[in-house]
Amino acid sequence: MWRLQGVEDRDASLFQEMANKGHYANRGGTRQGIYVCTPKGELLSSINSLNPDYVLENISVGLDKWNKLSPKIKNTPYHFDHTPDHRWENSYPESGTVLKCTKVDLLSDPPNESERADRWNMDYVWFNSDETKLWIKNNIKVGDSYNLPKIITDRFFRFHLVDNVRGQTLPFAPKEIKESNITLNVENITDKIIQFKIEGKSKAIANGPWLLGENDWTPNYELNHSIATKLLGSATYNQVSNSFLKFEMVGIGERVGKTQNNGRKNSPEESHIGFLFELAGKKKSDKIAPAFVDLYNADWISRPIVNIN
C-alpha cells in the first residue's frame, strides 16, 4: 500500500488515479481499502472497513456494475502495459532463505491459548544464498555452540522483532540495538544434514530523534518505545544444497511505548507479543517483500532509480 500510493510508476499511477475517486477522494493520507475496478483502472466500488457486512455489500455493488459492463471493457486493452519499472519483489532470493513471520498480541507470559488477543500480522524475512551460508560455521561438529554474525541478528532485531501487530511501526537503527544474540547449538550431523537448536535474546530501545535519515519512514516526532525478546527454536540444514529443510523459531517480546501508526493508541503502555518464524511457501503471496525491505542491511537488494532534476 505504501508503495502504491507514494511512488511514480506505471502500476502505482494507475492505482492512484483510481483510488483518488474512491472513499478517500480528495483527502490526504492513506488510500487503504478494498477496491473493485476494471483492468484499465475504472473504479466500480471501494470501502475501507473492518465490518464484514459493509465490505460484502460494497463488493456486491462493484460486482453488479461489473456484470453490466461490455466484454470489451472487461478485457485488458491491447498494448495496455502497467508493468512497473521497479518492484522490491524483483530481489526475491530464489536460492536463499525466506521465512514467514507471524506475530500476535499475547495477554500473558507464558502465553495461554484461551486468552490470546484477536489481532495478528504477518511479514517475510529475506536472506540471500551467501547470507544463508553464514548460519553454518566452518568445520562444524556435534556439540558446537556458536553465535550468528551481526548481519543475521540485525536482520531480525532491527526489522522483524518489532511491534507491528496492530498497525505499521518503525524499524530500529543499529545504535538502538542494546542487546542482540542468537546462538546455535549443534545436536546432530548425518550425511551432511545438520540439526540444531536456536536460542536468542535482544533488547532494542528507541529514545530520542530518528536515526535512519530521510526516507518513507521518517517520523515527525521524538521516539520513545522499546522491545525485549527471548527466542527458542530448532532447524535442519542441508550442507549440500545450502538450504534449510526445516525451521521453526518462536519468540516472546515485551513491548513498551507506542509509535504513531502501530494501532496502540488505546493499548496498555506495556504488553507482550508472540512471534513465529517458519519456512515460507513458494506461492506468489509468499514472495511479498518484507515491510522494511527498503532499509534492509543488504546490498543485494535492487533499489529504484531516483531521477534528480
N, C-alpha and C positions, 0 to 999 in steps of 0.2 A: 504494500500500500504506500509506504514511504517513497519508494522509487516512482511508482506510477503517478503520484500526484505532484512530484517535485522535479523530475528531470526533463530535459528536452530531447526526446527520442520518438521514433515513429509510433510505437505502441502506447507510450505514455501520453503523447499528444492526442491520440485518438481517445484514450480514456478520459483525459482532462476535458476535452470538448463535450463528451457525453455527460460526465459527472457534473459538470457545471450547470447542466439543465435539470439536475435531479433534486433530491431532497435537501441538499445544501446549496442550492442555486444562489449565486451572487453573494455568498457568505464566505469569509476566510476560514482557515483552519483545515481540519481533516475532510477527506472525501470517503471515509469508511462507509461501508454499507453493502447491500445486496442489489445488484442491477440486472435487469432483463433488457437485452438490446439485440439489434440485428448485427450480422457480421461486419457491416460497414460502420457500426457505431451509433445507429439511430436509437435513442433511448425509448424504451417501451414502459418501464416502471422502475421504481427504486425505493429503498427504505433502509434505515439503519435502526434496528430494534432487536432486543433480546426476547421479545414476546413472540413465540412460535405462531400464534394465531394471526398476528399482524403480518408476519413475514409470509405465511402461506397465502393470506388474502392478497398481498401485494404481488406475489409471484403469479397467482391466478389471473390478476388483472393484466400482467405482462403477457402471459400465455394466450389470453383471449385476443389481445391485439396481434400477437404473432400469427395466430391461426387465420386472421383476416387478411394477412399480407399476401401479395402475389409471389409466386415461386421465384421470380427474378430478384426481388428484394431479399428473399430468404437465403439466396446463394451469395457466396463471396464474389464481388465484382472481378471481372477479368483484369489482370495486371494490378490488382489491388495488393500492395505489399506493405505490411506494417511490422516487418521483421526489425527488431531493434538493432542498433549498431553495437550495443553492449548490454550484456546481462551477466550478473555475478555467477549465475549457474554455468556459464561457459568455462569456469575454472573448476568445475566439479572434479574431484580427484578420483578418476576411474580406477587407478591402480593403487590407491591409498586406502585409508580407513575413514568411514563415515559412521558416526554414532548418532542415534536418536536420543535426545534428552527430553524426558518428560518431567515436569515439575508440578507440585500440588501443595496447597496450603495444608498444614498439619495443626491440629488443635492440641496436640500433646507430644511429649518426647519421653519414652518411646511412643511411636505412633500407634493409634488404635483404629482399626478399620471402621468400626461403627461410629467413630467420632471424627472422621475425616471431613475436611471442608469440601465444598462443591466446586471450587474454582481450580482449573489446571491450565497448563500451557505446554507448548512443545517447541523445540528448536533442534538444529542439527549442528554437529561438531565435525569439522573437516581436518584431516591430516593427509598430506600427500605421501607418496611412497617413501621418500627419504625420511620424512618425519616418523612414519610408521616403523622404520628400521631402528630408530632411536630408542624404541621401547625395549629392545633386546640388546644387552651388552655383549661384548666380545668374550669368547671362551666361557660361556655361561655353563653353570653346573648346578645340580640339585643342592639345595641348601643356601644358595646365594641370596643375599638381600641387598638391594641397591635402590638408590633414588633416581627418579626420572629427571632428565635435564630440564632446565628452566623454560625452554621454548615449548615443551609439552605442558608443564604445570601452569605456565602463564595462560595458555590457551583455555584451560579450564577455569582458572581462578579469576581471570580478568573479564572473560566474555560469556561464560556459561553458568557459573555458580553465582548467579545474580537473582535479584528479586523482581522477576517479570512474570509472576504467576497471573496477576490480575490485569496487567497492562504493560506498556513499554517502560523500561527503566534505562539506566546508563551503565556503560562498562566502567571498569576500574583502570586507572593509569598504573604503570609499573611501580611508581613510588607509593601507591596506595595499598599494595600487597605487602602486609606486615609479616605474614607468616604463610609459607607455602611448602608443602611436602607431599609427594606421592611415592610410596615405597612398594616395590615388587618383591615378593618372597617366592622363590622358585621351589615348587613342590615335586615336580616330576618331569622327566625328559625321556621320550620314547620315539625313536625313528624320526628325529627332527621335530617332534611335536613337544612344545613346552607348555606346561600348566603352572600357573602361578596365582597367588593371592595378591590382592591390592589393598593397601591401607593408605590413608592420607588425611591431611587436615589443612585448614587455611584460615586466615583472618585478613579481611580487606576493610579498610577504613577510608572513606572519602569525607574529609572535613575541611572545608575552605573552598578556594577557587577551582574551577575546572582546569585540568592539567593536560588535556589532549588536543589543544589547538582549536582552530576554527574549522568546523565540519557540520554535517547534518545533525549531529547530536548535541552540539554546544548549547548548554542551558544558559538562562539569563538570571541565575540565582546562585547563591553560595550553597555548597553541598554539605550535607550532614546525615550520612547514612553508613551502615556497615553490615557485614555478614561474616559469621564464623561457621565453618563447615567441618564435618567429620565424614570420611569416606571409607567404604568397605566393599570389596568385590572380588571377582575371580575372572580369569581369562585363559583361553587356549590359543596358542600361536603356532603357525606352521612356518618353520625356517626355510623351507624350500620355496614356497610361494610368497614368503614375507607378508603374510596376512593373518588376521585373526579369524579363527574358526568359531570361537565363542567369546563373548564379552558381556559382562554384567557388573555394573558398579552402582551402588546406592549411596546416598548421602543425606544427612540431615543438616540443615542450615538454620542458624539462629540469627534472624534479621532484626536490625534496629534502625528506626528512621524511615523516611519516605523520599521518593523522587516525584517530580511534578506529574508524570503521566503513568505511574505504575498502579493506579487504582487503589491507593492506600488511604485516601482522604478520611474515611470513617473507620479505619482499622486501628487496632491497638498499636502503640509505639513499638512493641516488641512481639514477635511471634516466630513460629517455626515453619520451615519449608522442607518438603521432601523432594529428592532428586533421583531419577533413574536414568542411567546411561546404558544403552544396549546397541548392538549392531543394527544399522538401518537396512531396510529392504532395497530393492532395485527399481521400484515403481517410480514414475515421474514425480509423484508427490513426495518421494523420499529424497529427491535431488534438489530440493529448495535450499537456497543459500542460507548460511547462518545469519541471524539477525544483525550481528556486528561484523559481518564479513569485510566491510569497507575499512574497518580499523584493525583487522587481524594482523598479528605479528607474523606475516608470511609474504615473502617477496614473489612467490609463485602465483599469487592471485592477480588475474588480469583486471586492470582498472580502466575506467572510462577516460577517453581523451578529452581534456579540457581545452576549449578554444578560448584563447586570450586575445581580445581585440584591442 
